[in-house]
C-alpha cells in the first residue's frame, strides 16, 4: 500500500510539473507593473563571495625563496618573477596589459635588472595577453626571449574559430560583466578577471618553442621546460633544479581541478593530466608555485598535495569508465561517482572552481560522445517542441495521471497506424509524435515501482514507441538501435559468452589486459586508507606491471625506473600462465605448486587486488 501511495504521489508530481508548464505559458500574457517586481538582494545579502576562499585577500607579492616572487590577487592568474644574476624572467603575464604593468612595477621594487625572458605556460588568455605590454615596456623587445610550447600556436589559431562562443561562455563562467554590479567577483581560484568586452587582446610571438622537454640558460638561471598536458594540451611545467622550484602552471591549484570548463570546451584528457602530475611529483620539488592560488613549500607537503591531486583525477577517470561499462546512464553516473572521504576532505579538493559531478559527466562524454546510449536521447525533441507538447498534453488530460498513461497507449497505437500511411511531407511531424510518446513513456517507466501495473503498461508503450521509431527510421544505425533497445526491454541481455571472452583474453597482448585493471577497481568496497603494492613480472615478454593501491585508485606503472623497490606481493610467471589463471583454466595455488609461478610476499595482497578488480 505504501509503495502504491508513493507511486501515485510521484505520478501526480510528474503531471503537476507538466501542468505548471501550462500555467506558466498562459501567465506570460499577464502584464505586471514594475512595483510588483521585488528588488533583488545585494551580493552581500546572498553571500556572493566564497567565505572559504582565502584568495580574495588584498593584492600582494609573495617571496617564495631568494630569486622567486609571485604576484597574487592582481588578476585572474598569478605572475611570477625569477631573478637571476644579470636579469629577470617573467612566467605568465595575466589577461591584460594594465594588470601586467601594475605587477611589473611592483617587481621593480624588488630588482631593477633587465627583462631577459618571458615564459608563457599555455595559451589561455589569463596567461598571455599581458606579454606585449611588458615587451613594449622594455624598449628593446628584440632582446627578450619568449618561450611557449610548439603546439600553442595551433591551439590559439583553433580558438579563433570559436571566438564569439568562447567569449560568451567565458563571460558567464568568469563574470566579466559582474564587476559593474557587485564589489567582489572571483573565479574560485583568484580574484575576478578584467577581460571584458572593452579589453584589447594582444599576443606576443614566441622566439623559442619545444616539443617534449628542453633545457635553457638565461639571466644566469638554468631551467627546464617540460611538456605536461593537462588543463590544456600545451601546458608547460617549469623546473629549476638548482633551486628545487617547480612551476606546474594550471595543472594544480588549491581547488578541485576544473576537469571540465562550463564556459564550453572539449573534455580534458584525464589520463594525460594525472600522468603529467606524475612527472611533476617525481621531481621532488621543495617549492611549488602554481599559476593560480598560493605557493607551497616543503618537499613532503608538495609531494602529498600532488599525489592527492593526481589520485583524485584518476579516481574520476577510472570510476566513470567502470560505471559506463556497467551500463550506467549519463545522468546516473554523476550521482554515483563520489570522491572517497580521504580525498574529499583534503584542503585541495574543495569544489570552489572545479566540480566533481561536472567532471564525471565530462569524463563520460569523453568516452562515448554526446549520446549516452539511451534510445530516448537519440533524437530528442527541441526544448521548444517539448514545452509545447507538455502544455498541450496537460490541457488535454486535465492533469490526471491515470489518464496520462491510458492516453499514452492510445496515442502510441494511433501513431503506429499513422506511420504506415506516412508521406514525405508529414514524416518529421510523425517522428516528433513518436519521440514524444517515447519520452513520456520513459518518464512514466522511471517513476513507477517494479510491482506497479503502471510500469508494465509504460514498458509496453515504450517498446511500441521504440519499434515504431525503428521501423520509421531511414537511417540504418538508428533503426538497429531502436529495435535492439526494444528487445532489451523484453529481456535480451547484451554480452559476450564466457567462452568467447576467454578466447579473446588468450589472443590479446598481456599489456592490454593489465592496462584495464585500474578502471575495474570497485571503489564501493575499497578501504580508502589502505595502501599496498602488487607487482606482476612476465619474463617471456619482458614486462613489469606495478599497481599501488592508494586513495582507492590503482597507481599503475610500467616504467621500471619508477616501479617501487618493495611490494606486498610480487608474482613472476609467463604471460600464458597468467592468462590461464584469468580464464580459470588453473588457479594461482596450482601454478605456484607446479613452479610455474614465483610468489614473493604474501598471497593475501594479491587476493585483495583481485577481489577489488573482479569483472562486474
C-alpha positions as CSV (number, residue, x, y, z in Angstrom):
1,X,0.0,0.0,0.0
2,X,2.8,2.4,0.9
3,X,4.5,1.8,-2.4
4,X,1.3,2.5,-4.3
5,X,0.9,5.7,-2.4
6,X,4.4,6.8,-3.2
7,X,3.9,5.8,-6.8
8,X,0.7,7.8,-7.0
9,X,2.5,10.7,-5.5
10,X,5.3,10.5,-8.0
11,X,2.9,10.4,-10.9
12,X,0.9,13.2,-9.5
13,X,4.1,15.2,-9.1
14,X,5.1,14.3,-12.7
15,X,1.8,15.6,-14.1
16,X,1.9,18.6,-11.8
17,X,5.2,19.7,-13.3
18,X,3.6,19.4,-16.8
19,X,0.6,21.4,-15.5
20,X,2.9,24.1,-14.2
21,X,4.4,24.4,-17.7
22,X,0.9,25.1,-18.9
23,X,0.2,27.7,-16.2
24,X,3.5,29.5,-16.8
25,X,2.9,29.6,-20.6
26,X,-0.5,31.3,-20.0
27,X,0.8,33.6,-17.3
28,X,3.2,35.2,-19.7
29,X,0.2,37.1,-21.2
30,X,-0.4,38.9,-17.9
31,X,1.4,42.2,-17.6
32,X,2.8,43.1,-14.2
33,X,3.6,46.6,-13.2
34,X,7.2,47.4,-12.1
35,X,6.1,48.0,-8.5
36,X,5.1,44.3,-8.3
37,X,8.7,43.1,-9.1
38,X,10.7,42.5,-5.9
39,X,14.2,44.1,-5.6
40,X,17.0,41.5,-5.9
41,X,19.1,41.3,-2.8
42,X,22.6,42.7,-2.8
43,X,25.7,40.4,-3.3
44,X,26.4,40.7,0.5
45,X,22.9,39.5,1.3
46,X,23.1,36.4,-0.8
47,X,26.7,35.6,0.1
48,X,28.2,36.1,-3.3
49,X,31.8,35.9,-2.3
50,X,33.0,32.4,-1.2
51,X,33.6,32.5,2.6
52,X,36.0,29.5,2.3
53,X,38.2,31.2,-0.4
54,X,41.1,32.9,1.3
55,X,42.3,34.0,-2.1
56,X,40.2,37.2,-2.1
57,X,42.7,39.0,0.1
58,X,44.5,42.2,-1.0
59,X,47.0,42.3,-3.8
60,X,50.4,41.0,-2.7
61,X,53.8,39.9,-3.8
62,X,55.0,36.8,-2.0
63,X,58.6,35.8,-1.7
64,X,59.0,32.0,-2.2
65,X,62.8,31.9,-1.8
66,X,65.7,34.0,-3.0
67,X,65.1,34.7,-6.7
68,X,61.5,33.7,-6.8
69,X,58.5,36.0,-6.2
70,X,54.8,35.6,-7.2
71,X,52.2,38.3,-7.5
72,X,48.8,37.2,-6.3
73,X,45.4,39.0,-6.4
74,X,46.1,41.4,-9.2
75,X,44.4,39.4,-11.9
76,X,42.8,36.0,-12.7
77,X,46.3,34.3,-12.9
78,X,49.5,34.9,-10.9
79,X,52.6,36.5,-12.5
80,X,55.9,35.0,-11.4
81,X,59.3,36.7,-11.1
82,X,62.5,34.7,-11.5
83,X,65.6,36.8,-10.7
84,X,68.9,35.7,-12.0
85,X,72.4,37.1,-11.8
86,X,72.1,39.6,-14.6
87,X,68.4,39.8,-15.5
88,X,64.9,38.5,-14.8
89,X,62.4,36.1,-16.3
90,X,58.7,36.6,-16.1
91,X,56.4,33.5,-16.1
92,X,52.9,34.2,-17.3
93,X,51.6,37.7,-17.9
94,X,47.9,37.8,-16.8
95,X,45.0,38.5,-19.1
96,X,45.5,42.2,-19.8
97,X,48.2,44.9,-20.1
98,X,47.1,47.0,-17.1
99,X,47.4,44.2,-14.7
100,X,50.7,43.0,-16.2
101,X,52.2,46.5,-16.0
102,X,51.0,47.1,-12.4
103,X,52.6,43.9,-11.3
104,X,55.8,44.7,-13.3
105,X,56.1,48.0,-11.4
106,X,55.8,46.1,-8.1
107,X,58.5,43.7,-9.2
108,X,60.7,46.8,-9.9
109,X,60.7,47.4,-6.2
110,X,62.5,44.1,-5.8
111,X,65.0,44.4,-8.6
112,X,65.9,46.7,-11.5
113,X,67.6,44.0,-13.5
114,X,66.6,43.9,-17.2
115,X,63.9,41.7,-18.5
116,X,65.6,38.8,-20.4
117,X,62.8,36.4,-20.9
118,X,59.0,35.6,-20.7
119,X,57.7,32.1,-20.3
120,X,54.0,31.6,-21.2
121,X,53.0,28.3,-19.7
122,X,50.0,27.7,-22.0
123,X,47.7,29.5,-24.4
124,X,44.8,30.5,-22.1
125,X,44.1,34.3,-22.2
126,X,44.8,34.9,-18.5
127,X,48.5,33.8,-19.0
128,X,49.5,35.5,-22.3
129,X,47.7,38.8,-23.1
130,X,49.9,41.0,-20.9
131,X,53.1,39.9,-22.6
132,X,53.1,42.5,-25.4
133,X,52.8,45.4,-22.9
134,X,55.8,44.0,-21.0
135,X,57.9,43.7,-24.2
136,X,57.0,47.3,-25.2
137,X,57.9,48.5,-21.7
138,X,61.5,47.3,-22.1
139,X,62.0,49.4,-25.2
140,X,64.2,46.6,-26.6
141,X,61.8,43.7,-27.1
142,X,64.1,42.0,-29.7
143,X,66.5,41.2,-26.8
144,X,63.8,39.3,-24.8
145,X,63.3,35.6,-25.3
146,X,59.7,34.4,-25.4
147,X,59.1,30.7,-24.6
148,X,56.0,28.6,-25.4
149,X,55.2,25.0,-26.3
150,X,55.3,24.2,-30.0
151,X,51.5,23.3,-30.1
152,X,50.4,26.7,-28.6
153,X,50.3,28.4,-32.0
154,X,47.9,25.8,-33.4
155,X,45.7,25.9,-30.3
156,X,45.5,29.7,-30.5
157,X,44.6,29.5,-34.1
158,X,41.8,27.0,-33.4
159,X,40.4,29.1,-30.6
160,X,39.8,31.9,-33.0
161,X,37.2,29.7,-34.8
162,X,35.0,29.8,-31.7
163,X,35.9,33.3,-30.6
164,X,32.3,34.6,-30.2
165,X,31.1,31.4,-28.4
166,X,34.2,31.3,-26.2
167,X,33.8,34.9,-25.2
168,X,30.1,34.4,-24.3
169,X,30.9,31.3,-22.3
170,X,33.9,32.9,-20.5
171,X,31.8,35.9,-19.7
172,X,29.3,33.7,-17.9
173,X,31.8,31.5,-16.1
174,X,34.3,34.2,-15.1
175,X,31.8,37.0,-14.5
176,X,33.2,39.6,-16.9
177,X,30.0,41.7,-16.7
178,X,29.5,41.3,-12.9
179,X,32.2,43.7,-11.9
180,X,29.9,46.6,-12.7
181,X,27.1,45.2,-10.5
182,X,28.9,43.8,-7.4
183,X,32.0,44.6,-5.5
184,X,33.5,41.1,-5.2
185,X,33.9,39.0,-8.3
186,X,36.0,35.9,-8.1
187,X,36.8,32.9,-10.2
188,X,37.1,30.4,-7.3
189,X,40.9,30.3,-7.6
190,X,41.8,34.0,-7.7
191,X,40.2,37.4,-8.0
192,X,37.9,38.1,-10.9
193,X,39.3,38.8,-14.3
194,X,39.4,42.1,-16.2
195,X,39.0,40.7,-19.6
196,X,35.6,42.1,-20.6
197,X,34.3,43.5,-23.9
198,X,36.5,46.6,-24.0
199,X,39.8,44.8,-23.3
200,X,42.1,44.6,-26.3
201,X,43.8,41.2,-26.5
202,X,47.3,41.1,-28.0
203,X,49.5,38.0,-28.4
204,X,53.3,38.1,-28.3
205,X,55.0,35.8,-30.8
206,X,57.3,33.2,-29.2
207,X,61.0,33.2,-30.1
208,X,61.7,29.7,-28.6
209,X,59.4,26.6,-28.8
210,X,60.0,22.9,-28.0
211,X,58.1,19.6,-28.1
212,X,58.7,17.2,-25.2
213,X,61.4,18.8,-23.0
214,X,64.1,21.5,-23.3
215,X,66.7,23.0,-21.0
216,X,67.8,26.6,-21.4
217,X,70.0,29.0,-19.5
218,X,69.1,32.7,-19.4
219,X,69.9,35.5,-16.9
220,X,72.1,33.1,-15.0
221,X,69.2,30.7,-14.4
222,X,69.2,27.2,-15.8
223,X,65.7,25.9,-16.2
224,X,63.9,23.0,-17.9
225,X,60.6,23.3,-19.7
226,X,58.6,20.1,-19.6
227,X,55.5,19.4,-21.8
228,X,52.8,18.3,-19.3
229,X,49.4,18.3,-21.0
230,X,46.5,18.6,-18.5
231,X,44.2,21.6,-18.3
232,X,45.4,22.3,-21.8
233,X,47.3,20.2,-24.3
234,X,50.1,22.8,-24.5
235,X,50.7,23.1,-20.7
236,X,54.3,23.7,-19.7
237,X,55.9,22.9,-16.3
238,X,58.9,25.0,-15.4
239,X,61.6,23.2,-13.4
240,X,64.6,24.9,-11.8
241,X,66.7,22.1,-10.4
242,X,69.3,24.2,-8.7
243,X,66.6,25.9,-6.6
244,X,64.3,22.9,-6.4
245,X,61.5,25.1,-7.6
246,X,58.7,23.8,-9.8
247,X,56.0,25.9,-11.6
248,X,53.2,23.5,-12.5
249,X,51.2,26.1,-14.4
250,X,47.4,25.3,-14.3
251,X,47.7,21.6,-13.7
252,X,47.4,22.1,-9.9
253,X,45.9,24.8,-7.7
254,X,44.1,25.0,-4.4
255,X,40.7,23.6,-5.5
256,X,39.3,20.5,-7.0
257,X,40.6,20.7,-10.6
258,X,38.5,22.2,-13.3
259,X,38.4,18.9,-15.3
260,X,35.6,20.5,-17.4
261,X,35.1,24.2,-18.0
262,X,31.4,25.1,-18.2
263,X,32.3,28.0,-20.5
264,X,32.3,25.3,-23.2
265,X,35.4,23.3,-24.0
266,X,36.2,19.9,-25.3
267,X,36.6,17.4,-22.4
268,X,40.1,17.4,-21.0
269,X,42.2,14.2,-21.1
270,X,42.2,13.0,-17.6
271,X,44.8,10.2,-18.0
272,X,47.1,12.8,-19.6
273,X,46.5,15.1,-16.7
274,X,47.4,12.8,-13.9
275,X,50.2,11.3,-16.0
276,X,51.7,14.8,-16.2
277,X,51.3,15.3,-12.5
278,X,53.3,12.0,-12.0
279,X,56.2,13.7,-13.9
280,X,56.0,16.8,-11.6
281,X,55.7,14.6,-8.5
282,X,58.9,12.7,-9.3
283,X,60.9,16.0,-9.4
284,X,60.6,16.1,-5.6
285,X,60.5,19.9,-5.5
286,X,60.9,21.9,-2.3
287,X,58.9,24.9,-3.6
288,X,55.9,24.8,-5.8
289,X,54.5,28.0,-7.4
290,X,51.2,27.4,-9.3
291,X,49.8,30.0,-11.7
292,X,46.7,30.2,-9.6
293,X,46.4,30.3,-5.7
294,X,49.3,30.4,-3.3
295,X,52.8,28.9,-3.4
296,X,53.7,25.9,-1.3
297,X,57.0,24.9,0.3
298,X,58.3,21.7,1.9
299,X,59.1,18.6,-0.2
300,X,56.8,16.2,1.8
301,X,53.9,18.7,1.7
302,X,54.3,19.2,-2.0
303,X,54.5,15.5,-2.7
304,X,51.4,14.8,-0.7
305,X,49.4,17.6,-2.5
306,X,50.4,16.4,-6.0
307,X,49.7,12.8,-5.0
308,X,46.3,13.6,-3.7
309,X,45.6,15.7,-6.8
310,X,46.6,13.1,-9.3
311,X,44.7,10.4,-7.4
312,X,41.5,12.4,-7.4
313,X,41.7,12.8,-11.2
314,X,42.5,9.2,-11.8
315,X,39.6,8.2,-9.5
316,X,37.2,10.2,-11.5
317,X,38.5,8.7,-14.8
318,X,38.6,5.1,-13.6
319,X,35.3,5.1,-11.8
320,X,33.4,6.9,-14.5
321,X,34.7,4.3,-17.0
322,X,33.8,1.5,-14.7
323,X,30.2,2.7,-14.3
324,X,30.0,3.3,-18.1
325,X,31.0,-0.4,-18.6
326,X,28.2,-1.4,-16.2
327,X,25.6,0.4,-18.3
328,X,25.0,3.3,-16.0
329,X,23.5,6.3,-17.8
330,X,24.9,9.8,-18.2
331,X,22.6,11.3,-15.6
332,X,23.0,8.4,-13.1
333,X,26.8,8.4,-13.2
334,X,27.1,11.9,-11.8
335,X,25.1,10.8,-8.7
336,X,27.1,7.6,-8.2
337,X,30.8,8.6,-8.6
338,X,31.9,10.5,-5.5
339,X,35.4,11.0,-4.2
340,X,36.3,8.7,-1.2
341,X,36.4,10.6,2.1
342,X,40.2,10.6,2.4
343,X,40.4,12.6,-0.9
344,X,37.2,14.7,-0.5
345,X,38.5,16.0,2.9
346,X,41.8,17.2,1.6
347,X,42.2,21.1,1.5
348,X,43.0,21.0,-2.2
349,X,39.7,19.1,-3.0
350,X,37.2,21.9,-2.1
351,X,34.9,22.4,-5.1
352,X,35.4,26.2,-5.4
353,X,36.5,26.0,-9.0
354,X,36.1,22.5,-10.5
355,X,33.1,20.3,-9.6
356,X,33.1,16.6,-9.2
357,X,29.8,16.0,-10.9
358,X,30.7,18.2,-13.9
359,X,34.0,16.3,-14.2
360,X,32.2,12.9,-14.1
361,X,29.8,14.0,-16.9
362,X,32.8,15.3,-18.9
363,X,34.7,12.0,-18.4
364,X,31.6,10.1,-19.5
365,X,31.2,12.3,-22.6
366,X,34.9,12.0,-23.5
367,X,34.5,8.2,-23.7
368,X,31.2,7.9,-25.6
369,X,30.4,11.4,-27.0
370,X,27.2,13.2,-26.8
371,X,25.0,10.1,-27.0
372,X,24.7,8.3,-23.7
373,X,23.3,5.0,-25.1
374,X,19.7,5.7,-24.0
375,X,17.5,5.5,-27.1
376,X,15.3,8.2,-25.7
377,X,18.1,10.6,-26.3
378,X,19.0,9.6,-29.8
379,X,16.7,12.1,-31.5
380,X,15.3,14.3,-28.7
381,X,12.7,17.0,-29.2
382,X,13.9,20.5,-29.0
383,X,13.1,22.4,-25.8
384,X,10.5,24.5,-27.7
385,X,8.7,21.4,-29.1
386,X,8.8,19.6,-25.8
387,X,7.4,22.6,-23.9
388,X,4.6,22.9,-26.5
389,X,3.7,19.3,-26.2
390,X,3.8,19.4,-22.4
391,X,1.4,22.2,-22.3
392,X,-1.0,20.6,-24.8
393,X,-0.8,17.2,-23.0
394,X,-1.5,18.7,-19.6
395,X,-4.5,20.6,-21.1
396,X,-6.0,17.5,-22.7
397,X,-5.5,15.2,-19.7
398,X,-6.6,17.7,-17.1
399,X,-3.6,16.7,-15.0
400,X,-4.9,13.2,-14.4
401,X,-2.0,10.7,-14.1
402,X,-4.1,7.6,-14.9
403,X,-5.5,9.4,-18.0
404,X,-1.9,10.3,-18.9
405,X,-0.9,6.6,-19.1
406,X,-4.0,5.5,-20.9
407,X,-3.7,8.2,-23.5
408,X,-0.1,7.3,-24.0
409,X,-1.1,3.8,-25.0
410,X,-3.9,5.1,-27.2
411,X,-1.6,7.7,-28.8
412,X,1.2,5.2,-29.5
413,X,-1.2,2.9,-31.2
414,X,-2.7,5.7,-33.3
415,X,0.7,6.8,-34.3
416,X,1.7,3.3,-35.4
417,X,-1.2,3.3,-37.8
418,X,-0.4,6.8,-39.0
419,X,3.2,6.0,-39.7
420,X,2.2,3.2,-42.1
421,X,0.4,5.8,-44.2
422,X,3.1,8.4,-43.8
423,X,4.2,10.6,-46.6
424,X,7.5,12.5,-47.1
425,X,5.8,15.9,-46.4
426,X,4.5,14.7,-43.0
427,X,7.3,12.4,-42.0
428,X,9.0,14.7,-39.4
429,X,5.7,15.5,-37.7
430,X,5.1,11.9,-37.1
431,X,8.6,11.3,-36.0
432,X,8.2,14.1,-33.4
433,X,5.0,12.4,-32.2
434,X,6.8,9.1,-31.8
435,X,9.6,10.7,-30.0
436,X,7.1,12.5,-27.6
437,X,5.5,9.1,-26.8
438,X,8.9,7.6,-26.1
439,X,9.9,10.4,-23.8
440,X,6.7,10.4,-21.8
441,X,6.6,6.6,-21.5
442,X,10.2,6.6,-20.4
443,X,9.4,9.1,-17.7
444,X,6.4,7.1,-16.5
445,X,8.5,3.9,-16.5
446,X,11.2,5.6,-14.4
447,X,8.6,6.8,-12.0
448,X,6.7,3.6,-11.5
449,X,7.7,0.9,-8.9
450,X,8.7,-2.6,-10.0
451,X,5.4,-4.1,-8.9
452,X,3.2,-1.4,-10.4
453,X,0.6,-2.2,-13.1
454,X,1.5,1.3,-14.5
455,X,5.1,0.0,-15.0
456,X,4.0,-2.9,-17.2
457,X,1.8,-0.5,-19.2
458,X,4.5,2.1,-19.6
459,X,7.0,-0.6,-20.7
460,X,4.6,-1.7,-23.4
461,X,4.2,1.8,-24.6
462,X,7.9,2.4,-24.6
463,X,8.5,-0.8,-26.6
464,X,5.9,0.1,-29.1
465,X,7.4,3.6,-29.5
466,X,10.9,2.2,-29.9
467,X,9.7,-0.3,-32.6
468,X,7.7,2.5,-34.3
469,X,10.7,4.8,-34.4
470,X,12.9,1.9,-35.6
471,X,10.6,1.0,-38.4
472,X,10.1,4.6,-39.4
473,X,13.8,5.5,-39.4
474,X,15.5,5.8,-42.8
475,X,18.9,5.6,-41.1
476,X,20.1,2.0,-40.6
477,X,22.1,2.8,-37.4
478,X,19.1,4.5,-35.8
479,X,16.8,1.7,-36.9
480,X,19.0,-1.0,-35.4
481,X,19.5,0.9,-32.1
482,X,15.8,1.5,-31.6
483,X,14.8,-2.1,-32.4
484,X,17.6,-3.7,-30.3
485,X,16.6,-1.4,-27.3
486,X,13.1,-2.7,-27.6
487,X,14.4,-6.3,-27.4
488,X,16.4,-5.4,-24.3
489,X,13.3,-4.2,-22.6
490,X,11.8,-7.6,-23.4
491,X,14.7,-9.3,-21.7
492,X,17.6,-9.5,-24.2
493,X,21.0,-9.4,-22.5
494,X,23.9,-7.9,-24.5
495,X,27.1,-9.6,-23.5
496,X,29.7,-11.9,-24.9
497,X,29.7,-15.6,-23.9
498,X,32.2,-16.6,-21.3
499,X,33.8,-18.9,-23.9
500,X,34.2,-16.0,-26.4
501,X,35.6,-13.8,-23.6
502,X,38.1,-16.4,-22.6
503,X,39.2,-17.0,-26.2
504,X,39.7,-13.2,-26.6
505,X,41.9,-12.9,-23.5
506,X,44.1,-15.7,-24.8
507,X,44.7,-13.9,-28.1
508,X,45.5,-10.3,-27.0
509,X,48.7,-8.9,-25.6
510,X,49.1,-9.2,-21.9
511,X,49.9,-5.4,-21.5
512,X,46.4,-4.7,-23.0
513,X,44.9,-6.8,-20.2
514,X,47.0,-5.2,-17.4
515,X,46.0,-1.7,-18.6
516,X,42.4,-2.4,-17.7
517,X,42.8,-3.1,-14.0
518,X,42.7,0.5,-12.7
519,X,39.4,1.2,-14.3
520,X,37.9,-2.1,-12.9
521,X,38.6,-1.2,-9.2
522,X,35.4,-1.4,-7.2
523,X,35.6,1.8,-5.1
524,X,32.5,0.9,-3.0
525,X,34.2,-2.0,-1.3
526,X,37.6,-0.3,-1.1
527,X,39.1,0.9,2.2
528,X,40.3,4.4,1.3
529,X,43.1,4.3,4.0
530,X,44.6,1.0,2.6
531,X,48.0,1.3,0.9
532,X,49.6,-1.7,-0.8
533,X,51.6,-2.6,-3.9
534,X,51.3,-5.7,-6.1
535,X,53.8,-6.3,-8.9
536,X,53.4,-8.7,-11.9
537,X,56.5,-9.8,-13.8
538,X,56.3,-11.5,-17.2
539,X,59.8,-12.6,-18.3
540,X,58.6,-14.1,-21.6
541,X,57.6,-10.6,-22.9
542,X,60.0,-8.6,-20.7
543,X,57.3,-6.7,-18.9
544,X,56.7,-5.5,-15.4
545,X,53.4,-4.1,-14.2
546,X,53.1,-2.4,-10.8
547,X,49.9,-1.4,-9.0
548,X,49.9,0.7,-5.9
549,X,46.6,0.9,-4.2
550,X,46.2,4.3,-2.6
551,X,43.1,6.5,-2.0
552,X,41.0,3.8,-3.8
553,X,42.9,4.3,-7.0
554,X,45.5,1.9,-8.6
555,X,48.6,3.9,-9.5
556,X,49.7,1.8,-12.5
557,X,53.4,1.9,-13.5
558,X,55.2,0.0,-16.2
559,X,58.4,2.1,-16.5
560,X,61.0,0.1,-14.5
561,X,62.7,3.3,-13.4
562,X,59.7,4.2,-11.3
563,X,58.4,0.8,-10.1
564,X,58.6,0.6,-6.3
565,X,61.6,-1.3,-4.9
566,X,59.4,-3.1,-2.4
567,X,55.9,-4.6,-2.7
568,X,53.4,-6.5,-0.6
569,X,53.2,-9.2,-3.3
570,X,55.2,-9.9,-6.4
571,X,54.1,-12.6,-8.9
572,X,56.5,-13.8,-11.6
573,X,55.2,-16.1,-14.4
574,X,54.8,-16.2,-18.1
575,X,52.0,-14.3,-19.8
576,X,50.4,-17.6,-20.9
577,X,50.2,-18.8,-17.2
578,X,48.6,-15.6,-16.2
579,X,46.0,-15.9,-19.0
580,X,45.3,-19.5,-17.8
581,X,44.6,-18.0,-14.3
582,X,42.4,-15.2,-15.6
583,X,40.4,-17.6,-17.7
584,X,40.1,-20.0,-14.7
585,X,42.0,-22.8,-16.5
586,X,44.1,-23.1,-13.4
587,X,44.4,-21.4,-10.0
588,X,47.2,-19.3,-8.5
589,X,47.8,-22.1,-6.0
590,X,48.2,-24.7,-8.7
591,X,50.6,-22.5,-10.7
592,X,52.6,-22.0,-7.5
593,X,52.7,-25.7,-6.6
594,X,53.9,-26.7,-10.1
595,X,56.6,-24.0,-10.1
596,X,55.1,-22.0,-12.9
597,X,54.6,-19.0,-10.6
598,X,57.1,-17.5,-8.2
599,X,55.4,-15.6,-5.3
600,X,57.3,-13.1,-3.2
601,X,55.5,-11.7,-0.2
602,X,52.0,-12.8,0.8
603,X,49.2,-14.2,-1.2
604,X,46.6,-12.1,0.7
605,X,47.5,-8.8,-1.0
606,X,47.1,-10.5,-4.4
607,X,43.7,-11.8,-3.4
608,X,42.6,-8.3,-2.2
609,X,43.8,-6.9,-5.5
610,X,41.8,-9.5,-7.5
611,X,38.7,-9.0,-5.3
612,X,38.8,-5.3,-5.9
613,X,39.2,-5.6,-9.6
614,X,37.0,-8.6,-10.4
615,X,34.8,-8.4,-13.5
616,X,31.3,-7.0,-12.9
